[in-house]
Amino acid sequence: MHLAGTDPMQPKNLLFIMSDEHNSAFMGCVGHDVVKTPNLDRLAARGTLFENAYTNCPICVPARASFATGRYVHDCRHWDNADPYDGAIPSWGHRLMQQGHRVVSIGKLHYRDATDPNGFDEEIMPLHVVDGVGDLLGLIRDDMPERKGASNFARDVGRGESTYTNYDRNIAAATARWLKEEAPKHTDRPWVLFVSFVCPHFPLIAPPDYYDMYPETDILWPALYDEDERPKHPYFAKMRACINYDKHFDEAKIRKAVAGYLGLCSFLDSNVGAVLAALDETGYAEDTRVIYTSDHGEALGKRGLWGKSTMFEEAAAVPLIMAGPDIAASARVKTLTSLADCHPTIIQSVGATPHPDDADLPGRSLYEIAGGANPDRAVFSEYHAVAAIAATYMVREGAFKLVYYVGMDPELFDLDADPEETNNLAGDPAYADVLARLEARLRTICDPEAVDLRARAEQGETIEKHGGREAILERGDFGYSPAPGQKPDFAA
């Protein structure tokens, strides 16, 4: 295979860096005029930036299971944050290990347990779901309870340190050690090092040097925050009744939260910079490709929403940068991509042979996409997790994005004309053909109603397995998965 303007691509090592909850707009290289991300900007300048990349599920555990397997959520059936990946479905890591490649993870995985065959020769400092079961409360999607832990989102904001910031520093340091001490031991075949930071995921507490880069008095107010600007779709009324982070915010806390998130983006960037510096210092930069992405985005108060869990761009879009040997520098690719494309990309990058059982995977190699393949492709995402009264599906094709809610009215947005997604075209007769075309495209991917029934049935089985609704309510809400060595903070 040839990429435009390059020699034939050769197998190389791969450093794959993933963050958690990084809104794709919060990088200098995409035009954000406040956030400072010099290392990611330099990575994009010497590589290729995919401008329209998406998660296949806007919440951690299903997104990471989909990323690992290369399969959509309804196919791998890791529906929510209480349904973690356990290695049963082969991942790209399994495929590489079978062919003799060294595959190592450092940092957050959010799988079930380190004792599972997760597709790594070694897991260094892994973060997995709480107690091997995760967020059981999110399974309750009918008569949804109010999440008591939502208040912690607004409580834990501002200037300081958290277990997450300490964890990320340790991840960066462990990566540098691995490159110096372990990488030289593996020279027979290209290796893959998966480095997974947890920031800028909440708590939105940023280290002082980074928090102070963004004075609270200068913070830009979240867009579409006023009550009359917020989404009117009934789906969001149900979501807010379940997990209403915003009711715990006032102006001072909003300013601290936004400053904290900006600071965490810059803190993440510094850790990415430390990893890339270690790659240079150890001499591996010339023989190693780098991919950077995140598992999903963060609303950060926009539309009165916080966290992820929606199909709006701020939650469903992700950053995606690729750099290194045989990759065009200072390139921008508008073709739609998703995390599902990472599986074939990783396989191709190290020169492995695709497994015949993976012939049905929906993704396509980013190297081929960057070379001009499939420019009119569509991307797909789905959500069956916490606060979802209805299963939600997204199909984007060109500028148009369909958001399909089972049993509720759909939404259709023209992202070229309406990048803020405030004008729902689904009821406009002038766009009836577009709506029908995108729904037909959705139904070639899955039967949305049948998938919803299957997800709810399997979630119901998990509820019963763990003692039923009342037992799960009594267990409570822990807000976010603790870093290794930290206990979860349950709110019942």
Secondary structure in CASP SS format (residue, H / E / C, confidence):
PFRMAT SS
TARGET T0000
AUTHOR 0000-0000-0000
METHOD secondary structure of the structure
MODEL  1
M C 1.00
H C 1.00
L C 1.00
A C 1.00
G C 1.00
T C 1.00
D C 1.00
P C 1.00
M C 1.00
Q C 1.00
P C 1.00
K C 1.00
N E 1.00
L E 1.00
L E 1.00
F E 1.00
I E 1.00
M E 1.00
S E 1.00
D C 1.00
E C 1.00
H C 1.00
N C 1.00
S C 1.00
A C 1.00
F C 1.00
M C 1.00
G H 1.00
C H 1.00
V H 1.00
G C 1.00
H C 1.00
D C 1.00
V C 1.00
V C 1.00
K C 1.00
T C 1.00
P H 1.00
N H 1.00
L H 1.00
D H 1.00
R H 1.00
L H 1.00
A H 1.00
A H 1.00
R C 1.00
G E 1.00
T E 1.00
L E 1.00
F E 1.00
E C 1.00
N C 1.00
A E 1.00
Y E 1.00
T C 1.00
N C 1.00
C C 1.00
P C 1.00
I C 1.00
C H 1.00
V H 1.00
P H 1.00
A H 1.00
R H 1.00
A H 1.00
S H 1.00
F H 1.00
A H 1.00
T H 1.00
G C 1.00
R C 1.00
Y C 1.00
V H 1.00
H H 1.00
D H 1.00
C H 1.00
R C 1.00
H C 1.00
W C 1.00
D C 1.00
N C 1.00
A C 1.00
D C 1.00
P C 1.00
Y C 1.00
D C 1.00
G C 1.00
A C 1.00
I C 1.00
P C 1.00
S C 1.00
W H 1.00
G H 1.00
H H 1.00
R H 1.00
L H 1.00
M H 1.00
Q H 1.00
Q C 1.00
G C 1.00
H C 1.00
R C 1.00
V E 1.00
V E 1.00
S E 1.00
I E 1.00
G E 1.00
K E 1.00
L C 1.00
H C 1.00
Y C 1.00
R C 1.00
D C 1.00
A C 1.00
T C 1.00
D C 1.00
P C 1.00
N C 1.00
G C 1.00
F C 1.00
D C 1.00
E E 1.00
E E 1.00
I E 1.00
M E 1.00
P E 1.00
L E 1.00
H C 1.00
V C 1.00
V H 1.00
D H 1.00
G H 1.00
V C 1.00
G C 1.00
D C 1.00
L H 1.00
L H 1.00
G H 1.00
L H 1.00
I C 1.00
R C 1.00
D C 1.00
D C 1.00
M C 1.00
P C 1.00
E C 1.00
R C 1.00
K H 1.00
G H 1.00
A H 1.00
S H 1.00
N H 1.00
F H 1.00
A H 1.00
R H 1.00
D C 1.00
V E 1.00
G E 1.00
R E 1.00
G C 1.00
E C 1.00
S C 1.00
T H 1.00
Y H 1.00
T H 1.00
N H 1.00
Y H 1.00
D H 1.00
R H 1.00
N H 1.00
I H 1.00
A H 1.00
A H 1.00
A H 1.00
T H 1.00
A H 1.00
R H 1.00
W H 1.00
L H 1.00
K H 1.00
E H 1.00
E H 1.00
A H 1.00
P H 1.00
K H 1.00
H C 1.00
T C 1.00
D C 1.00
R C 1.00
P C 1.00
W C 1.00
V E 1.00
L E 1.00
F E 1.00
V E 1.00
S E 1.00
F C 1.00
V C 1.00
C C 1.00
P C 1.00
H C 1.00
F C 1.00
P C 1.00
L E 1.00
I E 1.00
A E 1.00
P C 1.00
P H 1.00
D H 1.00
Y H 1.00
Y H 1.00
D C 1.00
M C 1.00
Y C 1.00
P C 1.00
E H 1.00
T H 1.00
D H 1.00
I C 1.00
L C 1.00
W C 1.00
P C 1.00
A C 1.00
L C 1.00
Y C 1.00
D C 1.00
E H 1.00
D H 1.00
E H 1.00
R C 1.00
P C 1.00
K C 1.00
H C 1.00
P H 1.00
Y H 1.00
F H 1.00
A H 1.00
K H 1.00
M H 1.00
R H 1.00
A H 1.00
C H 1.00
I C 1.00
N C 1.00
Y H 1.00
D H 1.00
K H 1.00
H H 1.00
F C 1.00
D C 1.00
E H 1.00
A H 1.00
K H 1.00
I H 1.00
R H 1.00
K H 1.00
A H 1.00
V H 1.00
A H 1.00
G H 1.00
Y H 1.00
L H 1.00
G H 1.00
L H 1.00
C H 1.00
S H 1.00
F H 1.00
L H 1.00
D H 1.00
S H 1.00
N H 1.00
V H 1.00
G H 1.00
A H 1.00
V H 1.00
L H 1.00
A H 1.00
A H 1.00
L H 1.00
D H 1.00
E H 1.00
T C 1.00
G C 1.00
Y C 1.00
A H 1.00
E H 1.00
D H 1.00
T E 1.00
R E 1.00
V E 1.00
I E 1.00
Y E 1.00
T E 1.00
S E 1.00
D C 1.00
H C 1.00
G C 1.00
E C 1.00
A C 1.00
L C 1.00
G C 1.00
K H 1.00
R H 1.00
G H 1.00
L C 1.00
W C 1.00
G C 1.00
K C 1.00
S C 1.00
T C 1.00
M C 1.00
F C 1.00
E H 1.00
E H 1.00
A H 1.00
A H 1.00
A E 1.00
V E 1.00
P C 1.00
L E 1.00
I E 1.00
M E 1.00
A E 1.00
G C 1.00
P C 1.00
D C 1.00
I C 1.00
A C 1.00
A C 1.00
S C 1.00
A E 1.00
R E 1.00
V E 1.00
K C 1.00
T C 1.00
L C 1.00
T E 1.00
S E 1.00
L H 1.00
A H 1.00
D H 1.00
C H 1.00
H H 1.00
P H 1.00
T H 1.00
I H 1.00
I H 1.00
Q H 1.00
S H 1.00
V C 1.00
G C 1.00
A C 1.00
T C 1.00
P C 1.00
H C 1.00
P H 1.00
D H 1.00
D H 1.00
A C 1.00
D C 1.00
L C 1.00
P C 1.00
G C 1.00
R C 1.00
S C 1.00
L H 1.00
Y H 1.00
E H 1.00
I H 1.00
A H 1.00
G C 1.00
G C 1.00
A C 1.00
N C 1.00
P C 1.00
D C 1.00
R C 1.00
A E 1.00
V E 1.00
F E 1.00
S E 1.00
E E 1.00
Y E 1.00
H C 1.00
A C 1.00
V C 1.00
A C 1.00
A C 1.00
I C 1.00
A C 1.00
A C 1.00
T E 1.00
Y E 1.00
M E 1.00
V E 1.00
R E 1.00
E E 1.00
G C 1.00
A C 1.00
F E 1.00
K E 1.00
L E 1.00
V E 1.00
Y E 1.00
Y E 1.00
V C 1.00
G C 1.00
M C 1.00
D C 1.00
P C 1.00
E E 1.00
L E 1.00
F E 1.00
D E 1.00
L C 1.00
D C 1.00
A C 1.00
D C 1.00
P C 1.00
E C 1.00
E C 1.00
T C 1.00
N C 1.00
N C 1.00
L C 1.00
A C 1.00
G C 1.00
D C 1.00
P H 1.00
A H 1.00
Y H 1.00
A H 1.00
D H 1.00
V H 1.00
L H 1.00
A H 1.00
R H 1.00
L H 1.00
E H 1.00
A H 1.00
R H 1.00
L H 1.00
R H 1.00
T H 1.00
I H 1.00
C C 1.00
D C 1.00
P H 1.00
E H 1.00
A H 1.00
V H 1.00
D H 1.00
L H 1.00
R H 1.00
A H 1.00
R H 1.00
A H 1.00
E H 1.00
Q H 1.00
G H 1.00
E H 1.00
T H 1.00
I H 1.00
E H 1.00
K H 1.00
H C 1.00
G C 1.00
G C 1.00
R H 1.00
E H 1.00
A H 1.00
I H 1.00
L H 1.00
E H 1.00
R H 1.00
G C 1.00
D E 1.00
F C 1.00
G C 1.00
Y C 1.00
S C 1.00
P C 1.00
A C 1.00
P C 1.00
G C 1.00
Q C 1.00
K C 1.00
P C 1.00
D C 1.00
F C 1.00
A E 1.00
A C 1.00
END
